[in-house]
Amino acid sequence: MPKQLIVAIDGPSGAGKSTLSKALAQRTGYTNIDTGAMYRSVALLASRRQIDPANEAALGSLCEDLAIDFIREGDRERVIVNGEDVSDAIRTPEVSLLTSRVAACPAVREAMVDLQRKMGEAGGVVLEGRDIGTVVFPQAQVKFFLSATAEERGRRRYEELRAKGLDVDLQQTIAEVEARDAADSAREHAPLKQAADAVVIDSTRMSIDAVLEEMVRIIARRREEVME
């Protein structure tokens, strides 16, 4: 039986973490734990309930009653929060921007990290986020840090939103990516940071398939090392 590894994928918004974590999970047979979707879900509910992102007590209380499930249907993964499918609702530009503020709340991060560790402690999981390899699972056997220029990440986000029928502006989308980068890197609690032992992959000029194949090779090699 192959050793069940913990695979951590970190990097800034729009670097391809979500797409690649799903693809890796399918290729390896591992479970994909979409940590970004978890924080986005908190942000969505906070917005709906008009909770001030600076109100730590209210956000902490919100997390206590939060039930998050991931359901795979073919190539698609649905995010279910308290019984509701929020897969599309958590991907709007407004939720994206609010997520950084909500994720900076210590009470929210503590609740989400505890849940992520429980879900992934046995291994056989792929997790993506901004602090998986540094905070959530510093002991992960495989760590990746995906990067790409802000312009490229903004362009990808723009195309994604346009494909969903949303009326968005390219330059504004790039600016939002840059604002998200600044917020994620400057926050006091668990900022975006590259783990010292992470494998860095710059996907600016690489296709998703090319990045995926590189990651699969690295995971296979690491699995062999662990089994020796």
Helices and strands as residue ranges (DSSP letters): E 6-10, H 17-28, E 31-34, H 35-48, H 56-64, E 68-73, E 76-81, E 84-85, G 89-91, H 93-103, H 106-120, E 125-129, I 132-136, E 142-147, H 150-163, H 170-186, E 199-202, H 208-227
